[in-house]
Amino acid sequence: MAKTAAAIPTLPKRALAIIFGVSIATALGNTGLISVLPAIGRSIGIPDEMVVAIFSLSAVLWAIASPFWARASDRYGRKPLMMLGLFGFMISMAVCGVVVSAGLRHLAPPLMIFGFFLLARALFGLFGSASNPATQAYVADHTAAEQRTQSMASLAGAFGLGTVIGPFLAPLFILPVLGLAGPLFSFSLIAAAMLFVVWRFLPASPVPQGARPTAADRAERKANPMWKDGRVIPFLIYGFVVASCQTAQQQTLGFLIIDKLHLSPLEAQHNIAIAMMFGAVAGLLAQWGIIRMFEMTPRQLLRWGVGCAALGNLLVAVSPGYSTVVAGYAMASLGFGFARPGFTAGSSLAVEAKDQARVAGAIAAVNGINAVLAPVFMRLYHLNHAAPFLLNMALMLGLLAYAFQNHQLRNADPQPAGTAASTIAALERSDEAG
């Protein structure tokens, strides 16, 4: 049976601030890299499809490693896994900076630089993926079911704050000597600082007894992995499509702005940063403002999220100029800002305390693996600049219908995870509907 709200320890404010810092540091590094990646690729001479493919190997490793690190956090605790993730992120960014520096100085052919860049980024997917499920499970350990949606939205909002800061900082770190590699080295130093803060100041909170798997639990999990669990499969499907569309839009946006404004990659960097900042602010408005103001449930977030994202992608697809691109990207980001905490909180509420780390690992895997599809969207972009955004719109409208039709998504409210009986009842109704 799930723990009651009274039995769950409160998350200390300092610990919450540190966890937010971990999410912010990771987000600003990733979005900062995305914002400068088109300029890096075109300055070195790497084809556009290969530029976005730099994230692909990392995404596969992220998806494979995340469930493993989630299980490890049950055994070794949340804090050590956060530290491991930050260390992996720090090393990956530093090595990426070295590779980009070599490419900008033409010390190796573009294809060789691409290969080393791919491997350097892969370090993040393999080891950086440890922090995401650990932070989510840490918050879930200290949050009652009825507060879970807003807590997950706040955590997503911290990530959103990082996405605001990242594109803003990236151009400032393009230094005379380091050039476009400057942001990568800077983000590595920020990760190092955050690693020290976690090591020195984050309380080593023990994993709650109810969240520790027994031998029977481990045997059952091995026989029935989370991706086969009927309680969370709809959320994983929804999350994969949402994350794929958001990643595709983020990674295509820079190229669209460069081509639409007819500027050099370096000259367009300021415009790219502004557009990404507007999108990040919109996502932050959703997660730290609107969700709290209207006390939105996961069910509402799942529906409003993809509806807004569909409208935003349509605006980008038909945009006659830069301002409409920015407005459409902001609208889509507002939608993704609703949808991501919607499927994250919904999946968390669908399972009991002992499965929180596992579901966090599954969500982290979904959020990571989506990047493997980015080259496909980039290929569509070269065929027709509007095509990837129209495809995004169609997928979002399909998810909107799915959110109304699927039983688990229709009933994604805080109450179903309160007791084992309600969870069983939800599964029984799902069987009847299916």
C-alpha positions, 0 to 999 in steps of 0.5 A: 500500500502506498504511504500516506501523506503524514508518513512522508518526510517533508523535503527541506528547503535547502535540499529542494534548492540544491535539487533545483540547482542540479536540474538548472545546471543540466538544462542550461548546459544542454540547451546552451549546447543546442543553441550553439550547435548549428553555428558549430556544425556549419563553421566546422563543415559538418552536414546538418543531419550529422550535427543533430545526430551528435545527440543520437548515440548519447540518447540511446545510452541515456535510455539504456542507462537510466533504468539501471541508475534508477535501480542503483539509486534504490540501493545506494541512495539518491545523492551518490547518483546525482553526483555521478550524473553531474560528474559525467556531465562535467567531463562530457562538456569538457571533452566536447569543448576540446573536440570543438576547439580542434574542429574550429582550428581545422586540426582534423577533417570534419568527419573525424571531428564529428566522430569524436564529438559523438563519442564525447557527447555519449559520455553524458548519455552513459553517466550524466543520465544518473542524476535525472531519475535520482532527483525525481525519486528524491522529490517523490520520496518526500512528497505526498501523492496530492502534492506530487503534480505541483512538485514535479511541475516545480522540478520541471520548472527548474529545468525550464529556468535552466533552458532560459539561462542556457541560450542567454549565457551561451553567446556571452561565453563565445570568447576571443580565444575559445570561440564557439567552444567557450560555452562548452568549457563554461558549462563544464565549470558550472557542473563542477561547481554544482557537483561540489554543492551537492557533495558538501551541502545536500543531506544524504536522505535515506531511501524510504523503507516503503521505496526499498524493493524486497527480494520478491519485488526484484524478482517481480521487476525482472519478470515484468519490467516497467515498459510492460506495466499497464499502469504506465505504458500510456504515459511512456507512449505519450511522453516519447512522442512529446519529447521527440517532437520537442527535441526535433523542434529545438534542434531544427529551430536554429537552422530555420532562423539561420536560413530565414534571416540569411545570416552567417551562423555566428551572426544568427546566434543572437537571434537563435538565443532570443527565440530559445529564451522566449520558448523557455520563458513560456515553458517556465510560465506554464510550470511555475505559474499557470499550473500552480495558479489553476491547480491543474491535474495531470489529466488537464496538463496532458490535454492542454499541453499537446493542444497548445503545442500543435498550435505553436508548431502550426505557427512556425510552419506557416511563419512569414518571418522571424517574429512569427517563428518566435511566437510559434516556438513560444506557444509550442514551448508553453504546451510542452511545459504543460505536457511534460509534468503531466506525463511525469506526474501522471506516471508517478501517481500511477504506481506505489512508493516502491516503484518510484525510482523505476518509473523515474528511470522509465521516464528518463529513458523516454526523455532521452531516447527521443533524440535518435529521431532528430536526424529524420526531422532534419532530413524533412527540413531539407526537403521542405522547411515547414515539413517537420513542424507540420509533422509535429502538429499532426502528432500532437493532434493525435496525442490529443485524441489519445489523451481523451480516448485512453483510460489511464490518461483520462483518469490521470488525477492525484487520487488513483495512486492513494491506495492499492485498492484504487490502483487495482480498480483503475486497472480493472476499469482499463481491462473493461475498456480494452 
